[in-house]
């Protein structure tokens, strides 16, 4: 079964060559790479063109519109019945495609798969299974989201949805998963490390963390709308977050953070896993949850 590896890119001339090479090196051969140029203005095109002697690699251009718009444009033009997303600063692990594609070949109702990953720091991330008794939509509304980084999905089910909303600017994985989950297809977590994620200060998740959190809140509100059961899950999670926030504000660490914020910033720098945790805590302390 054919899979399109979708690589949206904006000014990643330093990294995109490695991303492409990681796909070419796969032991699964039924693939193509579709690179979406999101209006890049660096030497990125020279790097990509140097790789295009392989006719399985193609390139399309668009005016700069951001990661969600680039993903939507790429999905529209993808050839494969199955699509997987690869950020242009990351890489596929050896055997990534063969670890997943067999599941799609066995089950025509399988619409969405997520796996595990490893960071360039050596830290391992866990995609994790859905919480017991919850569908993916229920889990996301409840505040769970561990179905990210490498995700595979069947284009057939995506086309049954209304498609990505480009007013959501910085989140791609969550809305794709929710759109496909609404179709009622099968979903699967494969607990294998298939993805290598590069940690650096210029990742979208580092530069636009606040925007991602706002998108996250908008999506959760949107998908619980019109359903009493999902609204109850949403409210319960908000109450839980407020309880956690109250506890944080009472603790000594909160007072310490207020007094020594500049030292904490140096200890937990932006663009690192520790820095992302710091920003999550600060976001809650500011009452934005």
C-alpha positions as CSV (number, residue, x, y, z in Angstrom):
1,X,0.0,0.0,0.0
2,X,1.3,3.4,-1.0
3,X,2.0,6.1,1.6
4,X,2.7,9.8,1.0
5,X,5.2,11.4,3.4
6,X,4.1,15.0,3.7
7,X,6.8,17.5,4.6
8,X,5.6,21.1,4.9
9,X,8.6,23.5,5.1
10,X,9.3,27.1,5.8
11,X,13.0,28.2,5.9
12,X,14.5,24.9,7.1
13,X,17.5,24.7,4.7
14,X,19.7,23.4,7.6
15,X,17.5,20.4,8.3
16,X,15.3,19.4,5.4
17,X,18.0,17.4,3.7
18,X,18.2,15.1,6.7
19,X,14.4,14.7,6.8
20,X,14.3,13.7,3.1
21,X,17.2,11.3,3.5
22,X,15.5,9.6,6.5
23,X,12.6,8.6,4.2
24,X,14.8,7.5,1.3
25,X,16.6,5.1,3.7
26,X,13.4,3.3,4.8
27,X,13.1,-0.4,4.2
28,X,9.5,0.1,3.0
29,X,9.7,1.2,-0.6
30,X,6.1,2.0,-1.6
31,X,6.2,5.7,-0.8
32,X,6.5,9.2,-2.2
33,X,7.6,12.4,-0.6
34,X,5.5,15.5,-1.1
35,X,7.3,18.7,0.0
36,X,5.1,21.8,0.5
37,X,7.1,25.0,0.2
38,X,5.2,27.4,2.5
39,X,6.7,30.5,0.9
40,X,10.3,29.9,2.0
41,X,12.9,32.7,1.4
42,X,16.2,31.1,2.4
43,X,18.4,28.6,0.4
44,X,16.0,25.9,1.1
45,X,15.1,25.3,-2.6
46,X,18.6,24.5,-3.5
47,X,18.8,21.8,-0.9
48,X,15.5,20.3,-2.0
49,X,16.3,20.4,-5.7
50,X,19.6,18.5,-5.0
51,X,17.5,15.6,-3.7
52,X,15.0,15.5,-6.6
53,X,16.8,13.1,-8.9
54,X,14.6,10.5,-7.1
55,X,11.3,10.7,-9.0
56,X,9.4,9.7,-5.9
57,X,10.1,13.2,-4.5
58,X,7.9,16.1,-5.6
59,X,7.5,19.7,-4.7
60,X,4.6,22.1,-4.6
61,X,4.6,25.8,-3.8
62,X,2.2,28.1,-1.9
63,X,2.2,31.6,-0.6
64,X,3.2,31.6,3.1
65,X,0.2,30.7,5.2
66,X,1.6,28.8,8.2
67,X,1.8,25.2,9.2
68,X,-1.9,24.3,9.2
69,X,-2.5,25.9,5.7
70,X,0.6,24.1,4.4
71,X,-0.7,20.7,5.8
72,X,-4.1,21.2,4.3
73,X,-2.6,22.1,0.9
74,X,-0.3,19.1,1.0
75,X,-3.1,16.7,2.0
76,X,-5.2,17.9,-1.0
77,X,-2.4,17.0,-3.4
78,X,-1.2,13.8,-1.7
79,X,-1.2,10.7,-3.9
80,X,-1.2,8.1,-1.3
81,X,-4.3,6.5,0.2
82,X,-2.3,6.8,3.5
83,X,-0.5,10.0,4.6
84,X,2.1,10.5,7.3
85,X,3.4,13.9,8.4
86,X,7.1,14.7,8.9
87,X,8.2,18.1,10.1
88,X,11.1,19.3,8.0
89,X,13.4,19.6,11.0
90,X,12.8,16.0,12.2
91,X,13.5,12.5,10.8
92,X,11.9,9.1,10.5
93,X,13.5,6.3,12.4
94,X,14.7,3.3,10.5
95,X,11.8,0.9,9.8
96,X,9.2,3.6,10.6
97,X,7.0,3.0,7.6
98,X,7.1,-0.8,7.6
99,X,6.2,-0.7,11.3
100,X,2.9,0.9,10.6
101,X,1.8,0.2,7.0
102,X,1.1,-3.4,7.6
103,X,-1.8,-2.4,10.0
104,X,-3.4,-0.3,7.2
105,X,-3.1,-3.2,4.8
106,X,-4.8,-5.6,7.2
107,X,-7.7,-3.3,8.1
108,X,-9.5,-1.1,5.5
109,X,-11.4,0.6,8.3
110,X,-8.3,1.8,10.0
111,X,-8.2,5.6,9.7
112,X,-5.7,6.9,12.2
113,X,-2.5,5.6,13.8
114,X,0.0,7.2,16.2
115,X,3.3,5.9,17.4
116,X,6.1,6.9,19.8
117,X,9.1,9.1,19.3
118,X,12.6,10.0,20.6
119,X,13.9,13.5,21.0
120,X,17.4,14.6,19.8
121,X,18.2,15.0,23.5
122,X,17.7,11.3,24.0
123,X,14.5,11.7,25.9
124,X,11.8,9.2,24.8
125,X,8.3,10.3,24.2
126,X,5.3,8.1,24.6
127,X,2.3,8.4,22.3
128,X,0.3,6.2,24.7
129,X,-2.9,4.3,24.4
130,X,-6.3,6.0,24.8
131,X,-7.6,6.3,28.4
132,X,-9.8,3.3,29.4
133,X,-13.4,3.7,28.2
134,X,-12.9,6.8,26.2
135,X,-13.0,7.5,22.5
136,X,-10.4,9.7,21.0
137,X,-12.7,12.7,20.9
138,X,-13.8,12.1,24.6
139,X,-10.1,11.8,25.6
140,X,-9.1,15.1,23.9
141,X,-12.0,17.0,25.4
142,X,-10.9,15.6,28.7
143,X,-7.5,17.1,28.3
144,X,-5.6,14.1,27.0
145,X,-3.4,14.4,23.9
146,X,-0.7,11.8,23.5
147,X,-1.5,10.9,19.9
148,X,1.0,13.3,18.3
149,X,4.4,13.5,16.6
150,X,4.2,10.7,14.1
151,X,0.6,10.2,12.9
152,X,-0.6,8.2,9.9
153,X,-4.1,8.6,8.5
154,X,-6.1,7.3,5.6
155,X,-7.0,10.1,3.1
156,X,-10.4,8.6,2.4
157,X,-11.6,9.4,5.9
158,X,-10.0,12.8,5.9
159,X,-12.0,13.6,2.8
160,X,-15.2,12.6,4.6
161,X,-14.6,15.5,7.0
162,X,-14.9,19.2,6.6
163,X,-11.1,19.5,6.4
164,X,-8.6,21.5,8.4
165,X,-9.7,24.9,9.6
166,X,-6.9,27.3,8.8
167,X,-8.0,29.8,11.4
168,X,-6.4,27.3,13.8
169,X,-2.9,28.4,13.0
170,X,-0.4,26.3,14.9
171,X,-1.9,22.9,15.7
172,X,-2.0,20.2,13.0
173,X,-2.0,16.8,14.7
174,X,-4.9,17.4,17.1
175,X,-7.4,18.7,14.5
176,X,-6.5,16.0,12.0
177,X,-7.1,13.3,14.6
178,X,-10.4,14.9,15.7
179,X,-11.7,15.3,12.1
180,X,-10.9,11.6,11.3
181,X,-12.3,10.4,14.6
182,X,-15.6,12.0,13.8
183,X,-16.0,9.7,10.8
184,X,-16.2,6.6,13.1
185,X,-13.3,4.8,11.6
186,X,-10.9,2.5,13.6
187,X,-7.9,4.1,15.4
188,X,-4.8,2.4,16.7
189,X,-1.7,3.2,18.8
190,X,1.4,1.3,17.8
191,X,3.9,1.6,20.7
192,X,7.0,1.7,18.6
193,X,9.5,4.5,18.3
194,X,9.2,5.6,14.6
195,X,10.0,9.3,14.8
196,X,13.1,11.4,15.8
197,X,12.2,14.9,16.9
198,X,14.8,17.6,16.8
199,X,14.8,20.0,19.8
200,X,15.9,23.5,19.0
201,X,14.8,27.1,19.9
202,X,13.1,27.7,16.5
203,X,10.6,24.9,16.6
204,X,7.0,26.0,16.0
205,X,6.2,24.6,19.5
206,X,8.8,26.8,21.0
207,X,8.2,30.0,19.0
208,X,4.4,29.9,19.1
209,X,3.6,28.0,22.3
210,X,1.0,30.5,23.5
211,X,-0.7,30.3,20.1
212,X,-0.8,26.5,20.2
213,X,-2.4,26.6,23.7
214,X,-5.0,29.0,22.4
215,X,-5.7,26.7,19.4
216,X,-5.9,23.8,21.9
217,X,-8.6,25.6,23.9
218,X,-10.6,26.6,20.9
219,X,-10.6,23.1,19.5
220,X,-11.8,21.6,22.8
221,X,-14.6,24.1,23.0
222,X,-15.6,23.5,19.4
223,X,-15.8,19.8,19.7
224,X,-17.7,19.6,22.9
225,X,-20.3,22.0,21.5
226,X,-23.8,20.5,21.0
227,X,-23.1,17.4,23.2
228,X,-24.1,17.4,26.8
229,X,-21.8,14.4,27.6
230,X,-18.8,16.1,26.0
231,X,-19.6,19.4,27.7
232,X,-19.6,17.6,31.1
233,X,-16.2,16.1,30.3
234,X,-14.9,19.5,29.3
235,X,-16.2,21.2,32.5
236,X,-14.8,18.4,34.7
237,X,-11.4,18.9,33.1
238,X,-11.5,22.7,33.6
239,X,-12.4,22.1,37.3
240,X,-9.5,19.7,37.6
241,X,-7.1,22.3,36.0
242,X,-8.4,25.0,38.4
243,X,-7.8,22.7,41.4
244,X,-4.3,22.1,40.2
245,X,-3.7,25.8,39.7
246,X,-5.0,26.6,43.2
247,X,-2.6,24.0,44.6
248,X,0.3,25.5,42.7
249,X,-0.4,29.0,43.8
250,X,-0.4,27.9,47.5
251,X,2.9,26.1,47.2
252,X,6.3,27.4,48.0
253,X,7.4,26.8,44.5
254,X,5.0,29.4,43.1
255,X,6.3,32.1,45.5
256,X,9.8,31.1,44.5
257,X,9.0,31.5,40.8
258,X,7.6,35.0,41.4
259,X,10.8,36.0,43.2
260,X,13.4,34.2,41.1
261,X,11.8,34.0,37.6
262,X,15.0,35.1,35.8
263,X,17.0,32.3,37.4
264,X,14.4,29.8,36.5
265,X,14.4,31.0,32.9
266,X,18.2,30.3,32.7
267,X,17.7,26.8,34.3
268,X,14.8,25.8,32.2
269,X,15.6,27.4,28.8
270,X,13.1,27.8,26.0
271,X,13.3,25.3,23.2
272,X,14.0,22.4,25.5
273,X,11.8,19.8,27.1
274,X,12.3,21.4,30.5
275,X,11.5,24.7,29.0
276,X,8.2,23.5,27.5
277,X,7.2,22.2,31.0
278,X,8.1,25.5,32.5
279,X,5.9,27.3,30.0
280,X,3.0,25.0,30.6
281,X,3.2,25.7,34.4
282,X,3.5,29.5,33.8
283,X,0.6,29.4,31.4
284,X,-1.6,27.8,34.1
285,X,-0.3,30.3,36.8
286,X,-1.5,33.1,34.6
287,X,-5.0,31.6,34.6
288,X,-5.1,30.8,30.9
289,X,-6.3,27.3,31.2
